[in-house]
């Protein structure tokens, strides 16, 4: 059985509230779960103490048993010092394509030429 530590959504429309639950990965998002280990309220201020309430000991115990946290939950658990989130790298797809690179190079060369032109009259005035 593959276990996940994930968010289960509650709350009204446009007023989300999440519970951190340990569930079988085959169960629906808001469906059956094994244990509730905390809550997350994204509408509260980032520095509010009760924005993220997690039983850290239970989270560590479930991770030790093989439960895997989802990306968002791993990020939340890292803020309270439970576990370490793997750094992600930008994919090659995110880099600018050929035409965008050509435009950027043209803009850079134009900026260099403008800077050189602006510096040249100042040098002439200083020489006189």
Rosetta blueprint (number, residue, H / E / L):
1 X L
2 X L
3 X E
4 X E
5 X E
6 X E
7 X E
8 X E
9 X E
10 X E
11 X E
12 X E
13 X L
14 X L
15 X E
16 X E
17 X E
18 X E
19 X E
20 X E
21 X E
22 X E
23 X E
24 X E
25 X L
26 X L
27 X L
28 X L
29 X L
30 X L
31 X L
32 X L
33 X L
34 X L
35 X E
36 X E
37 X E
38 X E
39 X E
40 X E
41 X L
42 X L
43 X L
44 X L
45 X L
46 X L
47 X L
48 X L
49 X L
50 X L
51 X L
52 X E
53 X E
54 X E
55 X L
56 X H
57 X H
58 X H
59 X H
60 X H
61 X H
62 X H
63 X H
64 X H
65 X L
66 X L
67 X L
68 X E
69 X E
70 X L
71 X H
72 X H
73 X H
74 X H
75 X H
76 X H
77 X H
78 X H
79 X H
80 X L
81 X L
82 X L
83 X L
84 X L
85 X L
86 X L
87 X L
88 X L
89 X L
90 X L
91 X L
92 X H
93 X H
94 X H
95 X L
96 X L
97 X L
98 X H
99 X H
100 X H
101 X H
102 X H
103 X H
104 X H
105 X H
106 X H
107 X H
108 X H
109 X H
110 X H
111 X H
112 X H
113 X H
114 X H
115 X H
116 X H
117 X H
118 X H
119 X H
120 X H
121 X H
122 X H
123 X H
124 X H
125 X H
126 X H
127 X H
128 X L
